[in-house]
Amino acid sequence: METVITFTDVFQYLEVTVAVLLILVLYHLLFVVVGLRKIVRRVERITNEIQEVILKPINVADHILEGIVKYMETQGAAPKNGKKKAKKNS
């Protein structure tokens, strides 16, 4: 008894093999995407923490400068306490 394998049989086996491999690839791709999502969340959290660390001193310096500018503006707008003597023509 001889078993004859035709091209259609070979192509059917190849189609089944490709379908199984495609399912395996998609299955693994799902785990890769979930892992990448976790990594992106961690990176985002770390960058937010770094941003807070960098911006906190900048915000403090900004508030200090605003206070200095307001102080200077109030000093410039306030009248001087020195008394001016008016000349009287007699």
HELIX and SHEET records of a PDB file:
HELIX    1   1 PHE A    7  ALA A   77  1                                  71    
END                                                                             
